[in-house]
Amino acid sequence: MSLLHEKQVRVLKLFERLNVAATGENIPTDQIDPRLVGKVGQLASNAFFSCFLPEHLEEARRLVEIFYSAKDFDDFVLLAEQARTFVNSTLFAYAAEVAILHRLDSRGVIVPPIQEVFADRFVPADTLLRAFSIATTKPVGDESDVIVDVHATGNVLDPEYKLAYYREDIGVNAHHWHWHVVYPSVYDVKFFGKPKDRKGELFYYMHQQMCARYDCERFSNGLNRMVPFHNFEDPLEGYAAHLTHIAS
């Protein structure tokens, strides 16, 4: 087994069953690395996490810097294995991915797709239930592939339903997560030691491209272009994602 393959296996284990990794139990502080004690774990294990909330972002920043400052890859994995048991699962995934993608000793290591780590954030509840039912009733030894269709949310009588395939595309939504991992809000040039090249320009370009593609999809379905949103005080149209996660 090559060194890179060994690192890859160890990283993937950090993200296994992450939804149930943080039990919320009080772990004796003498069993936790001092670098983690009192620094992270403030956000409840099952609470909603968003890097757009200042208090959440601050805890994420502390964990990212702890992970990034680990003296070597083994030390990073040790810290991550401990942190995942009591840190909010989404916050942990965010911090771990940021560290892995920016540490020199983890170059070449691939983080697992976020839609596979947290399927309940991307796949409707009824689809997951059908998949679980099929998986638990298949004959022992049957390893054949099973395709479970995903039913888009919304009302077929609503013209906007025509765009459900794009708005609810798993890859498009996973891209948004990945962007904020590659260009994290917690990135401090003084701490990391190097600036992100044209970060603001790329941020604008990426969003402009997504909006342009969305408008093209709208035209293709006989709909008008998007209407610019200016007043954040205006009420927003409701949206039922049909997900099981609290974020929905």
N, C-alpha and C positions, 0 to 999 in steps of 0.2 A: 504494500500500500504506500503510495507516494505521500509526501508531507502535505501537499495541497489537498489530496483526497482525504487524508486524515482530518485536516482542518474542516473540510466541507462536512464530513460526517458529524463532527462535534458541534458545528454551528446549527445544522438541521435539528439536532436533538434539543437545542435551546428553544426551538419554536414548536415542538411537539406538544399537542394537547394544552396549548397556552391558555385556552379559555378556562381551564380548571387548575392551572398551575398555581396561581395565587389563591391560597385558601383563606387568607385573612387571619390565620392563627398567629398568636404571639410567639415568635421564635425567641428563645433566650439570646440576649444581646452578646453574651460571651461566645456564642456559636456563629456570630455574623462578623464578617470582616469589618474592622473599625472604620474603614473608608465609607462604608454604607450606613453605619449606625447614625441615626438622627438626620441624615442628609436626604433620604428618599423613603417612600412608603406612606407619605401623608395622604395621598389620594386613595380612597377606598378601592379595594381590589376589583370590585364589580361596577364601579362608577363610570360615567361617561367621561372620556378624555378628549380634549381638543387642544391642539397647539395654538389655537386662536384665543384661548383663555389665559391671561397673564400668570395666574397662580399655577396652572397646569404646566405652562411653558417653562416656568422657573424650576419646577421639580425635574422636568425632562432635561433641562440644561445641566442641572447638577449631575444627573445620572449619565448623560452623554460624556461629560468631562471626566467622570470617574472611570468610565469604560475606556475612554480614549487615552487616559493617563496610565493605564495598566502597563506594567513594565515589559511584558511580553504577551504572546498569544495565550499561553497557559494561564497566566494571571488574569487575563480578560475573561476567559471561559469560567474560571473559578468565581470571579465576581458576578458574572452573568447567571451562573447556576444558583447562586445564593439570592440574587436580586429577584429572579423570576418567581420565587416562592412567596414573596410578600409585597412586591410592587404591582401596581395596577397593570393588568395584562397588556392593554393597548399602549400605555406609556412605556412599558418595558420593550415591546416590539419596536416602537419608534426609536427609542434610545439605542437599542442593540443594533438596529439596522444602520442608523447614522454612524455609529462607531465602526461597524464592520466595513462600511463603504468608504471610510476615511482613514482607517489605520493602515499603515504600510505593510504590516505583517499579515494582513488578511486580503491582500490583493489577489484577485483570481477566485476568491470565495464568493459564491452566489447565494444571496439571501432568498429564501423561499417566497413564492408569489403570495402577496398579502391575502388574496382571495382564497388561498388554500389554508392559510393560518386561521383566518376568521371568516369562514364561509357564511356564517350567519349575518355578516355585514353586507353581503353581496347577492345572496340567493334567497328568494322568497321562502317563507316558512313552509308552505305546502309542498314546495319542491324538495326541500330538505327532508320532510317527513316521508314523502314517497320514496326518496333515495334510501333512507334509513330502513324503511319497511322492506324494500327489495333486498338490501344488503343482509338483513337478518333472516330472510326466508330462503335465500339461495341455498341449494344443496351443498353440503360440505365437499370441498375440493373443486367446486365450480369457480373458475377464475376468468370466465368470459366477461367481456366488457358489457356494461349496461348503460344505455343512454336514457337519461331522464329529461324530458322536455321541460323548459322553464316557461311558465305562462306570464306574460307581461301584465303589470298592474294597470289599472285605469278602466275606463268605460269606452267600449268600441263606438259609442255614439258621439264621443268627444273627438273633434278633428285632431286635437293634439295627441291622441292615442297613436296616430300614425308614426309618431317619432319615438315611441316607447323603446323600439329596438336600439336606438342610439343613446337615449338618455339613461337607459338601464343596462347598457352594455358593460359587462364585467371588466373588460380590458380598459375601457375609457375611464371608469371610476377608479380602478386600481392604479392607473397612471397618475391620478391626482395625488394619491398617497405617496407614490414613488417619487414624484417631483419634490415633495416636501421632505423627503429623506435625503435625496441627492443635494438639494439646496435648502437645508434646514434653517428654520428661524433662529435656532440656538447657535448658529455658526458665528463665532467671535474670531475675527481675524487675528487679534492679539493672542488668543489662546491657541488656535490651530497653526498659527505661524505663516499662513499664506492666504492671499485673497482669492475669492471665487471670481473667475474671469467673466466680466460683463453680466453679472448676476441679474441686475435690474433689467437690462436689455433683453436677456433670454426669457425672463419672467413675462415681460410684456409680449414678446414674440410668440411664446408658447400659447398664451391665452388668446391672442389674436388668431392664431391658426385654428384653435379649437372652435372659436366663434365662427370663423369663416367656413369651417367644415360643417358646423351645425346649420348655418344658413343655407349651404348647398343642399343638405339633406332636406331642409324645409321646402326649398324650391322644387326638389325632386318629388315631393309629396303634395304639391299644389298648395303649399302654405306660404304666408308672407314671411318676410325677414323678422328677426327678433326685434322687439321694442326695447330701446335703451332704458335702463332702470336708474332713476335719479333720486327719488324720495324714499329714504329708508324708513320713513314713518308710515308709508302707505301699507295697508294690510296685504298680505301675500296669499295667493291661492293655496288652499290646502293640498297636501300630497300624502297618500297612504302608501308607504313603501312595502308593506306586508312582510317586513323583516321581523325576526325574533329579537334582535338586539335592541337595547335600550335607546340607541341613537335613532331608531326609526320612530 
